[in-house]
């Protein structure tokens, strides 16, 4: 059976440390309960290597996310976390434009 690649959109800004910890928990949960889903968080590496307070670096991270969503490799976009952030809004709008199904799991995982 083909595995589904799901882009996991999650709030990061603000309390970055705790938001990344929650994202790791969600990735682990998906990996342990959804055998046919590949949780994909390409922005994770940008968050830990770029400085969100430097506009050029933040923009590069956003551009990287857009390239991934436009690449055709993402089967679904999953909204996770406890709130719908501005960054997630941008990801959801782009997914909608690309015809990528959006699954709202905010507050559920």
VMD Tcl script that draws the C-alpha trace (Angstrom):
set ca {
  {0.00 0.00 0.00}
  {1.29 3.45 -0.93}
  {2.02 5.65 2.06}
  {0.39 9.07 2.25}
  {2.76 12.02 2.72}
  {1.14 14.48 5.10}
  {2.59 17.93 5.63}
  {2.13 18.62 9.33}
  {1.34 22.32 9.84}
  {1.88 23.35 13.45}
  {2.34 26.70 15.26}
  {6.01 27.43 15.89}
  {6.44 31.14 16.66}
  {6.27 32.57 20.15}
  {7.25 29.72 22.46}
  {9.47 27.99 19.89}
  {11.00 25.50 22.35}
  {7.66 24.17 23.64}
  {6.03 24.31 20.20}
  {8.83 22.16 18.76}
  {8.46 19.75 21.69}
  {4.74 19.45 20.96}
  {5.46 18.93 17.27}
  {7.89 16.11 18.13}
  {5.18 14.52 20.28}
  {2.67 14.73 17.42}
  {5.14 13.28 14.90}
  {5.82 10.39 17.28}
  {2.09 9.81 17.77}
  {1.44 9.78 14.03}
  {4.35 7.41 13.43}
  {3.07 5.02 16.09}
  {-0.64 5.09 15.19}
  {-0.86 5.81 11.45}
  {1.15 3.12 9.60}
  {0.23 4.44 6.15}
  {1.10 8.09 6.87}
  {4.51 9.72 6.54}
  {4.44 12.86 8.73}
  {6.41 15.53 6.87}
  {7.63 18.70 8.63}
  {10.17 20.24 6.25}
  {10.19 23.53 8.14}
  {11.59 21.82 11.26}
  {15.16 22.02 9.96}
  {14.72 25.69 9.05}
  {13.36 26.52 12.51}
  {16.40 25.03 14.22}
  {18.95 26.45 11.75}
  {17.59 29.88 10.74}
  {16.85 32.89 12.94}
  {13.15 33.83 12.77}
  {14.05 37.32 14.04}
  {16.12 38.06 10.92}
  {13.64 38.94 8.15}
  {15.75 37.47 5.34}
  {16.14 34.16 7.17}
  {12.43 34.01 8.04}
  {11.58 34.70 4.40}
  {13.93 31.92 3.24}
  {12.12 29.46 5.51}
  {8.74 30.56 4.14}
  {10.01 30.18 0.57}
  {11.28 26.67 1.38}
  {7.84 25.68 2.72}
  {6.15 27.04 -0.38}
  {8.51 25.10 -2.65}
  {7.67 21.87 -0.80}
  {3.91 22.47 -0.96}
  {4.15 23.27 -4.69}
  {6.38 20.27 -5.48}
  {3.58 17.74 -5.85}
  {4.92 15.38 -3.17}
  {2.42 16.32 -0.45}
  {-0.81 14.30 -0.38}
  {-2.52 16.15 2.50}
  {-1.92 19.07 4.81}
  {-2.75 18.35 8.46}
  {-3.40 21.29 10.78}
  {-2.19 20.40 14.29}
  {-1.48 22.07 17.63}
  {-3.74 24.04 19.91}
  {-4.22 27.12 17.72}
  {-4.37 28.16 14.07}
  {-1.36 30.44 13.57}
  {-0.75 33.02 10.85}
  {1.90 30.75 9.33}
  {-0.54 27.86 9.23}
  {-3.06 30.14 7.51}
  {-0.54 30.83 4.74}
  {0.23 27.10 4.41}
  {-3.49 26.26 4.27}
  {-4.19 28.91 1.62}
  {-1.36 27.59 -0.55}
  {-2.49 23.99 -0.07}
  {-6.00 25.00 -1.11}
  {-4.62 26.70 -4.24}
  {-2.62 23.54 -5.04}
  {-5.65 21.29 -4.54}
  {-4.08 19.58 -1.53}
  {-6.73 18.26 0.90}
  {-6.62 19.94 4.33}
  {-7.37 17.95 7.46}
  {-8.14 20.00 10.58}
  {-6.78 18.22 13.65}
  {-6.29 21.31 15.83}
  {-6.69 20.31 19.45}
  {-7.19 16.63 18.58}
  {-3.67 15.17 18.74}
}
mol new
graphics top color blue
foreach p $ca { graphics top sphere $p radius 0.5 }
foreach p [lrange $ca 0 end-1] q [lrange $ca 1 end] { graphics top cylinder $p $q radius 0.2 }
display resetview
